[in-house]
Amino acid sequence: MAEFLVWPALLAYGEAAVAYATSLRSPRVSGGFAIWGVRLGWIAQTALLLVQALRADGFPWGTAAGALNLFTWLIVTAYLVWGCNARYRLLGLAVMPLATLLLLVAWADGGTGLAGGVHSSVLLAAHVALTLAALAGLTVAAAMAGLYLWQEGRLKQRDARLFKVRVPPLDALDRLSARVATASLVLLTGGIVLGLARLQRGRFDAAMAVTLALWLTLATLLVLRREAGLRGRRAAALQLVALALVAVVLPITHFAS
């Protein structure tokens, strides 16, 4: 059953990634195929997660591969909040290739199967959910920052292709990225608090240290936006630094510990 669901999700995400890659040439046709690929893939992966939750003996996403499966779903879910709006669909250029790759890695490592689960507490489940949701939000916020930098660059070069697609105003994109980052900071704070509550004495590890560095980077970005008027390219660049820390946090975090 799990294999039956993971392949439609992978194929739909892959189709969406290809469609977004061609959307600059034929935005109306490719954009429609892309967003429907995302929706269908999300439905298939949601069904997969439900099957895992119902049939697993324990917490199904406590392993690294399982967490990666859930993380992919959270990224696509966050994207769909704005991606259904034609102005923000180009975020899929960054989001969907990544989602396809992550789900493929999760499948290859057994994170999409039904081979039992990790016996753990409600506290661990809440810690995993909040932390992964925060990292997914930061990934989407970084995609918004990347779109901002790309769009600004194309405007400066007077790229005619930019006028063939619907894109959000730069100010709106900058504000939305900040809002998503703010929500992610709140979620990450909750995840860190629950993670510290789980830690035994003397078990503060590299994963927690990098997570705290990520929290500090994100908090610094938001404080600078509010107090120093940090906007535009500099804010987007700092958002990408936060994404680099996400890429470090995710592989070294052992949720099942």
C-alpha contacts under 8 A as a table, 3 or more apart, distances in Angstrom:
res1	aa1	res2	aa2	distance
1	M	4	F	5.02
1	M	5	L	6.50
2	A	5	L	5.26
2	A	6	V	6.22
2	A	48	L	5.95
2	A	51	V	7.24
2	A	52	Q	7.66
2	A	112	T	6.60
2	A	113	G	5.73
2	A	114	L	6.91
3	E	6	V	5.22
3	E	7	W	6.41
3	E	112	T	7.63
3	E	113	G	7.18
4	F	7	W	6.14
4	F	8	P	7.30
5	L	8	P	5.75
5	L	9	A	6.58
5	L	44	A	5.62
5	L	45	Q	6.69
5	L	47	A	7.13
5	L	48	L	5.67
6	V	9	A	5.16
6	V	10	L	6.16
6	V	44	A	6.98
6	V	45	Q	6.42
6	V	48	L	6.72
6	V	107	W	7.69
6	V	112	T	6.98
7	W	10	L	5.00
7	W	11	L	6.01
8	P	11	L	5.13
8	P	12	A	5.93
8	P	41	G	6.42
8	P	44	A	6.33
9	A	12	A	5.21
9	A	13	Y	6.04
9	A	40	L	7.18
9	A	41	G	3.99
9	A	42	W	6.66
9	A	43	I	7.76
9	A	44	A	5.21
9	A	45	Q	5.60
10	L	13	Y	5.21
10	L	14	G	5.98
10	L	41	G	6.86
10	L	100	T	6.10
10	L	103	L	6.96
10	L	104	L	7.04
11	L	14	G	5.05
11	L	15	E	6.04
11	L	41	G	7.48
12	A	15	E	5.06
12	A	16	A	6.17
12	A	37	G	4.69
12	A	38	V	6.39
12	A	40	L	6.33
12	A	41	G	4.79
13	Y	16	A	5.05
13	Y	17	A	6.21
13	Y	37	G	5.97
13	Y	38	V	5.70
13	Y	41	G	5.62
13	Y	96	M	6.25
13	Y	97	P	7.62
13	Y	99	A	7.14
13	Y	100	T	5.53
14	G	17	A	5.05
14	G	18	V	6.33
14	G	96	M	7.38
14	G	97	P	6.94
14	G	100	T	5.81
15	E	18	V	5.21
15	E	19	A	6.08
15	E	34	A	6.91
15	E	37	G	6.11
16	A	19	A	4.99
16	A	20	Y	6.07
16	A	33	F	6.83
16	A	34	A	4.10
16	A	35	I	6.68
16	A	36	W	7.60
16	A	37	G	4.85
16	A	38	V	5.89
16	A	92	G	7.91
16	A	96	M	6.62
17	A	20	Y	5.24
17	A	21	A	6.27
17	A	34	A	7.05
17	A	92	G	7.07
17	A	93	L	6.67
17	A	96	M	5.03
17	A	97	P	5.13
17	A	100	T	7.77
18	V	21	A	5.04
18	V	22	T	6.57
18	V	34	A	7.80
19	A	22	T	5.28
19	A	23	S	6.10
19	A	30	S	5.06
19	A	31	G	6.78
19	A	33	F	6.41
19	A	34	A	5.04
20	Y	23	S	4.89
20	Y	24	L	7.79
20	Y	30	S	6.51
20	Y	31	G	6.50
20	Y	34	A	5.87
20	Y	90	L	7.00
20	Y	92	G	6.28
20	Y	93	L	5.42
21	A	24	L	7.22
21	A	93	L	6.22
22	T	25	R	5.76
22	T	26	S	6.64
22	T	27	P	7.62
22	T	30	S	6.43
23	S	26	S	5.11
23	S	27	P	4.29
23	S	28	R	7.53
23	S	29	V	7.69
23	S	30	S	4.99
23	S	31	G	5.84
23	S	165	V	8.00
24	L	27	P	5.56
24	L	161	R	6.64
24	L	162	L	7.79
24	L	164	K	7.24
24	L	165	V	6.63
25	R	161	R	7.65
26	S	29	V	5.85
26	S	30	S	5.87
26	S	31	G	7.87
27	P	30	S	5.34
27	P	31	G	5.26
27	P	164	K	7.17
27	P	165	V	5.89
28	R	31	G	5.33
28	R	32	G	6.34
29	V	32	G	5.51
29	V	33	F	6.55
30	S	33	F	5.18
30	S	34	A	5.95
31	G	34	A	5.02
31	G	35	I	6.26
31	G	89	R	7.34
32	G	35	I	5.52
32	G	36	W	6.33
33	F	36	W	5.36
33	F	37	G	6.11
34	A	37	G	5.08
34	A	38	V	6.37
35	I	38	V	5.04
35	I	39	R	6.24
35	I	83	G	7.42
35	I	84	C	6.90
35	I	89	R	7.58
36	W	39	R	4.97
36	W	40	L	6.05
37	G	40	L	5.30
37	G	41	G	5.97
38	V	41	G	5.19
38	V	42	W	5.99
38	V	76	V	7.56
38	V	80	L	7.91
38	V	96	M	7.80
39	R	42	W	5.09
39	R	43	I	6.24
39	R	80	L	7.85
40	L	43	I	5.13
40	L	44	A	6.31
41	G	44	A	5.13
41	G	45	Q	6.13
42	W	45	Q	5.12
42	W	46	T	5.92
42	W	73	W	7.03
42	W	76	V	6.92
42	W	77	T	7.42
43	I	46	T	5.09
43	I	47	A	6.24
44	A	47	A	5.18
44	A	48	L	6.27
45	Q	48	L	4.81
45	Q	49	L	6.22
45	Q	73	W	6.87
46	T	49	L	5.16
46	T	50	L	6.26
46	T	73	W	7.40
47	A	50	L	5.08
47	A	51	V	6.22
48	L	51	V	5.18
48	L	52	Q	6.23
48	L	112	T	7.51
49	L	52	Q	5.01
49	L	53	A	6.10
49	L	70	L	7.60
50	L	53	A	5.04
50	L	54	L	6.17
51	V	54	L	5.18
51	V	55	R	6.03
52	Q	55	R	5.36
52	Q	56	A	5.45
52	Q	60	P	6.23
52	Q	112	T	7.83
52	Q	113	G	7.36
52	Q	114	L	5.93
53	A	56	A	5.76
53	A	59	F	7.43
53	A	60	P	6.20
55	R	114	L	6.85
55	R	116	G	7.94
56	A	59	F	6.95
56	A	60	P	5.74
56	A	114	L	5.86
56	A	115	A	7.03
56	A	116	G	4.82
56	A	117	G	5.33
57	D	60	P	7.49
57	D	116	G	4.75
57	D	117	G	4.96
57	D	118	V	7.40
57	D	119	H	7.58
58	G	116	G	6.66
58	G	117	G	4.27
58	G	118	V	4.99
58	G	119	H	4.66
58	G	120	S	7.07
59	F	62	G	5.93
59	F	117	G	4.89
59	F	118	V	4.87
59	F	119	H	5.91
59	F	120	S	6.53
59	F	125	A	7.38
60	P	63	T	7.68
60	P	66	G	6.55
60	P	114	L	7.93
60	P	116	G	6.93
60	P	117	G	4.39
60	P	118	V	6.31
61	W	64	A	7.63
61	W	65	A	7.58
61	W	66	G	4.12
61	W	67	A	4.81
61	W	69	N	7.69
61	W	70	L	6.90
61	W	111	G	7.54
61	W	117	G	7.17
61	W	118	V	7.57
62	G	66	G	6.21
62	G	67	A	6.17
62	G	117	G	7.09
62	G	118	V	5.58
62	G	125	A	7.99
62	G	128	V	7.80
62	G	255	F	5.54
62	G	256	A	4.82
63	T	66	G	5.08
63	T	67	A	5.99
63	T	111	G	7.50
63	T	118	V	7.27
63	T	254	H	7.26
63	T	255	F	6.61
63	T	256	A	5.91
64	A	67	A	5.17
64	A	68	L	6.20
64	A	111	G	7.64
64	A	251	P	7.39
64	A	253	T	7.73
64	A	254	H	6.56
64	A	255	F	7.22
65	A	68	L	5.01
65	A	69	N	6.35
65	A	105	V	7.65
65	A	106	A	4.81
65	A	107	W	7.61
65	A	109	D	5.78
65	A	110	G	6.35
65	A	111	G	4.23
65	A	112	T	7.81
66	G	69	N	5.08
66	G	70	L	6.46
66	G	106	A	6.68
66	G	110	G	7.48
66	G	111	G	3.99
66	G	112	T	6.58
67	A	70	L	5.12
67	A	71	F	5.94
67	A	111	G	7.46
67	A	128	V	7.85
67	A	132	L	7.77
67	A	255	F	7.89
68	L	71	F	4.87
68	L	72	T	6.13
68	L	102	L	6.75
68	L	103	L	7.22
68	L	106	A	5.74
68	L	111	G	7.25
69	N	72	T	5.31
69	N	73	W	6.58
69	N	102	L	7.33
69	N	103	L	5.79
69	N	106	A	5.45
69	N	107	W	7.73
69	N	111	G	6.07
69	N	112	T	6.56
70	L	73	W	5.15
70	L	74	L	6.28
70	L	132	L	7.79
71	F	74	L	5.07
71	F	75	I	6.28
71	F	132	L	5.72
71	F	133	A	7.23
71	F	135	L	7.94
71	F	136	A	6.39
72	T	75	I	5.17
72	T	76	V	6.38
72	T	99	A	5.54
72	T	102	L	6.28
72	T	103	L	6.21
72	T	136	A	7.75
73	W	76	V	5.23
73	W	77	T	6.04
73	W	99	A	7.98
74	L	77	T	4.95
74	L	78	A	6.07
74	L	132	L	7.57
74	L	133	A	6.21
74	L	136	A	5.85
75	I	78	A	5.20
75	I	79	Y	6.17
75	I	95	V	7.60
75	I	99	A	7.22
75	I	133	A	7.99
75	I	136	A	4.78
75	I	137	G	6.85
75	I	139	T	7.16
75	I	140	V	6.74
76	V	79	Y	4.97
76	V	80	L	6.14
76	V	95	V	7.47
76	V	96	M	7.63
76	V	99	A	7.02
77	T	80	L	5.19
77	T	81	V	6.70
78	A	81	V	5.46
78	A	82	W	7.56
78	A	136	A	7.31
78	A	137	G	6.55
78	A	140	V	6.95
79	Y	82	W	5.76
79	Y	83	G	5.46
79	Y	91	L	7.64
79	Y	92	G	7.65
79	Y	95	V	7.43
79	Y	140	V	6.52
80	L	83	G	4.65
80	L	84	C	5.82
81	V	84	C	6.74
82	W	85	N	5.56
82	W	88	Y	6.03
82	W	89	R	7.48
83	G	86	A	6.85
83	G	87	R	7.92
83	G	88	Y	5.25
83	G	89	R	4.56
83	G	90	L	7.78
83	G	91	L	6.96
83	G	92	G	7.25
84	C	88	Y	7.47
84	C	89	R	6.64
85	N	88	Y	5.61
85	N	89	R	6.41
86	A	89	R	5.24
86	A	166	R	6.49
86	A	167	V	7.79
87	R	90	L	7.46
87	R	166	R	4.93
87	R	167	V	4.56
87	R	168	P	5.18
88	Y	91	L	5.86
88	Y	166	R	7.82
88	Y	167	V	6.30
88	Y	168	P	6.43
89	R	92	G	5.76
90	L	93	L	5.50
90	L	94	A	7.94
90	L	147	L	7.65
90	L	167	V	7.39
91	L	94	A	5.77
91	L	95	V	6.22
91	L	143	A	6.21
91	L	144	M	6.50
91	L	147	L	6.66
92	G	95	V	4.71
92	G	96	M	5.21
92	G	97	P	7.92
93	L	96	M	6.36
93	L	97	P	7.11
94	A	97	P	6.38
94	A	98	L	6.74
94	A	143	A	5.95
95	V	98	L	5.41
95	V	99	A	6.12
95	V	140	V	7.09
95	V	143	A	6.79
96	M	99	A	4.88
96	M	100	T	6.04
97	P	100	T	5.16
97	P	101	L	6.24
98	L	101	L	5.16
98	L	102	L	6.11
99	A	102	L	5.18
99	A	103	L	6.10
100	T	103	L	5.36
100	T	104	L	6.16
101	L	104	L	5.10
101	L	105	V	6.24
102	L	105	V	5.11
102	L	106	A	6.13
103	L	106	A	4.96
103	L	107	W	6.10
104	L	107	W	5.12
104	L	108	A	6.16
105	V	108	A	5.07
105	V	109	D	6.20
106	A	109	D	5.25
106	A	110	G	6.25
106	A	111	G	4.83
106	A	112	T	6.44
107	W	110	G	5.15
107	W	111	G	5.41
107	W	112	T	5.17
107	W	113	G	7.54
108	A	111	G	7.55
110	G	113	G	5.62
114	L	117	G	7.86
118	V	256	A	6.81
120	S	124	L	6.41
120	S	125	A	7.57
120	S	256	A	7.51
121	S	124	L	5.29
121	S	125	A	6.55
122	V	125	A	4.99
122	V	126	A	6.18
123	L	126	A	5.21
123	L	127	H	6.11
123	L	194	L	6.83
123	L	198	R	7.62
124	L	127	H	4.94
124	L	128	V	6.08
124	L	194	L	7.76
124	L	195	G	7.78
124	L	198	R	7.61
124	L	255	F	7.42
124	L	256	A	7.84
125	A	128	V	5.19
125	A	129	A	6.12
126	A	129	A	5.09
126	A	130	L	6.07
126	A	191	G	7.50
126	A	194	L	7.59
127	H	130	L	5.42
127	H	131	T	6.01
127	H	190	G	7.61
127	H	191	G	4.84
127	H	192	I	7.54
127	H	194	L	5.50
127	H	195	G	6.05
128	V	131	T	5.28
128	V	132	L	5.93
128	V	191	G	7.16
128	V	255	F	6.52
129	A	132	L	5.42
129	A	133	A	5.96
129	A	191	G	7.82
130	L	133	A	5.14
130	L	134	A	6.09
130	L	187	L	5.38
130	L	188	L	6.36
130	L	190	G	6.51
130	L	191	G	4.97
131	T	134	A	5.14
131	T	135	L	6.25
131	T	187	L	6.68
131	T	188	L	5.43
131	T	190	G	7.76
131	T	191	G	4.82
131	T	192	I	7.45
132	L	135	L	5.03
132	L	136	A	6.01
133	A	136	A	5.06
133	A	137	G	6.10
133	A	184	S	7.36
133	A	187	L	6.93
133	A	188	L	7.98
134	A	137	G	5.09
134	A	138	L	6.21
134	A	183	A	7.72
134	A	184	S	4.39
134	A	185	L	6.78
134	A	186	V	7.88
134	A	187	L	5.19
134	A	188	L	5.14
135	L	138	L	5.07
135	L	139	T	6.17
135	L	184	S	7.15
135	L	188	L	7.64
135	L	246	V	6.23
136	A	139	T	5.02
136	A	140	V	6.40
137	G	140	V	5.21
137	G	141	A	6.11
137	G	180	V	6.29
137	G	181	A	6.86
137	G	183	A	7.69
137	G	184	S	5.47
138	L	141	A	4.87
138	L	142	A	6.01
138	L	180	V	7.19
138	L	181	A	5.91
138	L	184	S	6.13
138	L	242	A	7.43
138	L	243	L	6.62
138	L	246	V	7.70
139	T	142	A	5.09
139	T	143	A	6.28
139	T	243	L	6.05
139	T	246	V	7.58
140	V	143	A	4.89
140	V	144	M	6.33
140	V	180	V	7.89
141	A	144	M	5.01
141	A	145	A	6.31
141	A	177	S	4.90
141	A	178	A	7.49
141	A	180	V	5.86
141	A	181	A	6.08
141	A	239	Q	7.31
142	A	145	A	4.83
142	A	146	G	6.09
142	A	177	S	7.50
142	A	236	A	7.48
142	A	239	Q	5.53
142	A	240	L	5.47
142	A	242	A	7.73
142	A	243	L	6.09
143	A	146	G	4.95
143	A	147	L	6.13
144	M	147	L	5.01
144	M	148	Y	6.13
144	M	173	L	6.65
144	M	174	D	7.71
144	M	176	L	8.00
144	M	177	S	5.84
145	A	148	Y	4.96
145	A	149	L	6.35
145	A	173	L	7.83
145	A	174	D	7.22
145	A	177	S	6.66
145	A	235	A	7.99
145	A	236	A	4.59
145	A	237	A	7.33
145	A	239	Q	6.51
145	A	240	L	7.05
146	G	149	L	5.20
146	G	150	W	6.15
146	G	236	A	7.01
146	G	240	L	7.54
147	L	150	W	5.04
147	L	151	Q	5.87
148	Y	151	Q	5.20
148	Y	152	E	6.00
148	Y	170	L	6.33
148	Y	173	L	6.65
148	Y	174	D	7.14
148	Y	232	G	7.89
148	Y	233	R	7.78
148	Y	236	A	7.24
149	L	152	E	5.19
149	L	153	G	6.09
149	L	233	R	6.48
149	L	236	A	7.12
150	W	153	G	5.17
150	W	154	R	6.22
151	Q	154	R	5.12
151	Q	155	L	6.20
151	Q	162	L	7.69
151	Q	170	L	7.79
152	E	155	L	5.14
152	E	156	K	6.31
152	E	170	L	7.49
153	G	156	K	5.20
153	G	157	Q	6.33
154	R	157	Q	5.07
154	R	158	R	5.97
154	R	159	D	5.16
154	R	162	L	6.88
155	L	158	R	4.87
155	L	159	D	6.23
155	L	162	L	7.57
156	K	159	D	7.81
159	D	162	L	5.86
159	D	163	F	7.90
160	A	163	F	5.68
160	A	164	K	7.36
161	R	164	K	5.37
161	R	165	V	7.27
162	L	165	V	5.81
162	L	167	V	7.98
163	F	166	R	7.40
168	P	172	A	6.47
168	P	173	L	6.18
169	P	172	A	5.28
169	P	173	L	6.27
170	L	173	L	5.07
170	L	174	D	6.10
171	D	174	D	5.07
171	D	175	R	6.20
171	D	232	G	7.91
172	A	175	R	5.18
172	A	176	L	6.08
173	L	176	L	5.15
173	L	177	S	6.13
174	D	177	S	5.28
174	D	178	A	6.43
174	D	231	R	7.19
174	D	232	G	6.51
174	D	236	A	7.78
175	R	178	A	5.13
175	R	179	R	6.32
176	L	179	R	5.03
176	L	180	V	6.23
177	S	180	V	5.24
177	S	181	A	6.12
178	A	181	A	4.99
178	A	182	T	6.09
178	A	222	L	7.28
179	R	182	T	5.02
179	R	183	A	6.31
180	V	183	A	5.18
180	V	184	S	6.12
181	A	184	S	4.94
181	A	185	L	6.12
181	A	218	L	7.32
181	A	222	L	7.97
182	T	185	L	5.07
182	T	186	V	6.48
182	T	222	L	7.23
183	A	186	V	5.22
183	A	187	L	6.40
184	S	187	L	5.06
184	S	188	L	5.94
185	L	188	L	4.99
185	L	189	T	6.01
185	L	215	W	6.81
185	L	218	L	6.81
185	L	219	A	7.17
186	V	189	T	5.17
186	V	190	G	6.47
187	L	190	G	5.18
187	L	191	G	6.26
188	L	191	G	4.92
188	L	192	I	6.07
188	L	215	W	7.11
189	T	192	I	5.15
189	T	193	V	6.18
189	T	215	W	7.50
190	G	193	V	5.18
190	G	194	L	6.27
191	G	194	L	5.25
191	G	195	G	5.98
192	I	195	G	4.86
192	I	196	L	6.04
192	I	208	M	7.89
192	I	211	T	7.75
192	I	212	L	7.78
193	V	196	L	5.22
193	V	197	A	6.23
194	L	197	A	4.96
194	L	198	R	6.34
195	G	198	R	5.14
195	G	199	L	6.38
196	L	199	L	5.15
199	L	203	R	6.09
199	L	204	F	7.00
200	Q	203	R	5.62
201	R	204	F	7.74
204	F	208	M	6.49
204	F	209	A	7.57
205	D	208	M	5.53
205	D	209	A	6.36
206	A	209	A	4.94
206	A	210	V	6.15
206	A	252	I	7.75
207	A	210	V	5.35
207	A	211	T	6.13
207	A	249	V	6.03
207	A	252	I	5.70
207	A	253	T	5.21
207	A	254	H	7.89
208	M	211	T	4.93
208	M	212	L	6.12
208	M	253	T	7.86
209	A	212	L	5.19
209	A	213	A	6.28
210	V	213	A	4.86
210	V	214	L	6.14
210	V	245	L	7.14
210	V	248	V	7.44
210	V	249	V	6.11
211	T	214	L	4.98
211	T	215	W	6.23
211	T	245	L	7.88
211	T	249	V	6.12
212	L	215	W	4.90
212	L	216	L	6.12
213	A	216	L	5.05
213	A	217	T	6.14
213	A	245	L	7.88
214	L	217	T	5.11
214	L	218	L	6.16
214	L	242	A	6.15
214	L	245	L	5.91
214	L	246	V	7.26
215	W	218	L	5.21
215	W	219	A	6.00
216	L	219	A	5.07
216	L	220	T	5.97
217	T	220	T	5.13
217	T	221	L	6.23
217	T	242	A	6.48
218	L	221	L	5.10
218	L	222	L	6.37
218	L	239	Q	7.66
218	L	242	A	6.59
219	A	222	L	5.23
219	A	223	V	6.11
220	T	223	V	5.12
220	T	224	L	6.03
221	L	224	L	5.22
221	L	225	R	6.20
221	L	230	L	7.91
221	L	235	A	6.98
221	L	238	L	6.83
221	L	239	Q	7.64
222	L	225	R	5.01
222	L	226	R	6.27
223	V	226	R	5.14
223	V	227	E	5.85
223	V	228	A	7.65
224	L	227	E	5.23
224	L	228	A	4.88
224	L	229	G	6.36
224	L	230	L	5.53
225	R	228	A	5.78
225	R	229	G	4.76
225	R	230	L	4.30
225	R	231	R	6.43
225	R	235	A	7.65
226	R	229	G	5.82
226	R	230	L	7.43
230	L	234	R	6.91
230	L	235	A	5.93
231	R	234	R	6.32
231	R	235	A	5.10
231	R	236	A	7.70
232	G	235	A	5.50
232	G	236	A	6.18
233	R	236	A	5.01
233	R	237	A	6.03
234	R	237	A	5.08
234	R	238	L	6.31
235	A	238	L	5.19
235	A	239	Q	6.21
236	A	239	Q	4.95
236	A	240	L	6.41
237	A	240	L	5.14
237	A	241	V	6.51
238	L	241	V	4.94
238	L	242	A	6.46
239	Q	242	A	5.08
239	Q	243	L	6.48
240	L	243	L	4.84
240	L	244	A	6.36
241	V	244	A	5.07
241	V	245	L	6.55
242	A	245	L	5.11
242	A	246	V	6.33
243	L	246	V	4.87
243	L	247	A	6.33
244	A	247	A	5.10
244	A	248	V	6.58
245	L	248	V	4.98
245	L	249	V	6.09
246	V	249	V	5.01
246	V	250	L	6.08
247	A	250	L	5.78
247	A	251	P	7.14
248	V	251	P	6.20
248	V	252	I	6.79
249	V	252	I	5.66
249	V	253	T	6.00
250	L	253	T	5.55
254	H	257	S	5.74
